[in-house]
Amino acid sequence: MKVDRQSRSARLFELAVRARKIENERDAINGADQDVALALAQYDISLADLRSGRRTLKLVQARRSAFQLLLARGWSPAKVARYLGVPAAKAFNWRRMAKSVAERHGLKLPDILGNEKTKKVATARQEVMFELRDRGWSYAQIGQAMARDHSTILHGVKAHEKRLMDV
């Protein structure tokens, strides 16, 4: 009987600890909602717009800003991705994405990773650079993956952003 009381009190204590953790998590998310809403106000975007998955330059910039804000609060990248409604970075295969971009432009993956400098290939290559940057990759990481200098990646990302602004 004594063991049963101890195990029951231990279970009650464990439930109380879990309830407190859930309450703290909820408070953190409510605080994050306020912080993210303030950050998104500068882009004139709501949290629902941000989670919609649409891709415009304004939404991409706002998503990047919110991502950095939440990382600065100590959130893990996976938790931020879940909160913002974007796929987690670990599940991302950049070659698959680059292949889909290449197919959209009527090219193959080796064309994008190669040295050809035609406008069609360069545009597709810059779109891949932009997508990787949007997913939080550094210019150096993208350069290493695509066998290019980080300054080339910087130029490619800016060129694609400019094309998005013109559309």
N, C-alpha and C positions, 0 to 999 in steps of 0.2 A: 504494500500500500504506500509506503514511504517513497519508493522508487517511482511509482506512478505519479505522485504529487510533484516530485522533482522534475520528471520528464514533462509534465504538463506545464509547470512554471517555466521551464526552459523553452518549450514551444511558444508560450505566450510572450516571453521575452523576445524570441526570434521574430514573431509576428509584429511586435511593437517596433523592433529595429527596421524591419522591411517597410512598415507603414511610414516611418520617419524618412527613410531613403526615398520612397515614392513622393512624399510631400516635398522634400528638398529638390527632387528632380522637377516636379511640377513648378515650384517657385523659380528654378533656374530657367525653365522653358518660358514661363511668363515674363521673366526679366529679359530673356533673349528676344521674345516677340517685341517688346518695347524698344530694345536697342536696334534690332533689325528694322523695325518700322521707321525709326528715326533716320537710320542710314538710307533706307529706300526712299524717304521723302525727298531727298535731293535729286533723285531720278524720276520722281512723280510716278512711282510704281507701288502697288500693294503687294503684300506677302502672297496673296492668291495668284497674282500675275507672275510672281517670281517662281512659284511652284508649278505653273501651268506647263512648263516644258517648251513653250514657244521660244524661237531663237531670233531675236533682234539684237543689234549692237547694244542698245540701252539695257535690255534684260541681261545680256551677258555681262556687261559692266556692273550692273547692280548685283547679280549673283556672285560675281568675283568679290565685290566689296563686302557682301554679307558673309561669304565664306571666310574671308580674312578676319572680319570682326569676331566671328564665333570661335575661330582658332585662337585668337588673342585672349578669349575668355577661358581658354584651357580645354575646350572641347576637342575630342578626337576627330580626325577627318571623316571616319565612318559615321560618327554621330551627326556631324554637320551635314553630311550628304543625305542621311535619312531625314533630318529636320527640313532641309531645303527641297527634298523630293528629287534629288539627282542620284544617279547610280553611284555606288561606292567606287572609289578609285582602284581598289584591289581587283575588282572584277573587270577592269578596263583592259582591253587588248588593243594597243594602238595600231598594230599592223592590220587588224580587221577593220578598224575605222578608216585607215589610210586606203585600204583596198576598196571600201565602199565609196570613198570620195573619188578614187581613180575611176571606178566603174561609172559613177555619175557624170564624169567628164569624158567618158569614152576612152579611158586609158587603162593601163595595167599597173600594178604596184611597182614593178621594176622601173617603169617610166618615171614615176614620182621620186623614187629613191636614186635614180640615175643622174646624169649630168646634162641632159638635154635642156635647152634654154628657150624653147618655143613658148609663145604666150600661153597656149593651152596647157602645157605641162607646168609652167611656172605658176599659173593661176591655181591649178589643183594642188600643187606643192604648198603654196602659201595658205590655202584653205586648211590643209592638214596641220601646218604650223600653228595656225590660229586655233584650231580645235584642241590641240595639245596644250597650248597656253591657257585656253579657257578652262581646261581641266586641272590647272594648278601646276603644270610642269614649268620648270625654270627654262630660260633661254638656253643655258648650257646643257640641260638634260635633253631638250629637243634637238639641239645641235649634235649631241653625241648619238642619239637614236637615228638621226637622219644623215649622219656623216657630213655635217656642215658646221661652220663657225657660228658662234652665238650671235654675232652682229648680223649675219645673213638671216638668222631666224627673226631677230628684232625687226629688220626691214620687211620680211615676209608677213609678219603679224600686222605691222602698221599698214602695209599695202592692202591686205585683206580687210582690215577695219575701214580703210578709206573706201574700198569698193562697197562695203555694207552701208556706209553713210550715203553714198551716191544713189543707192537703189531706193 
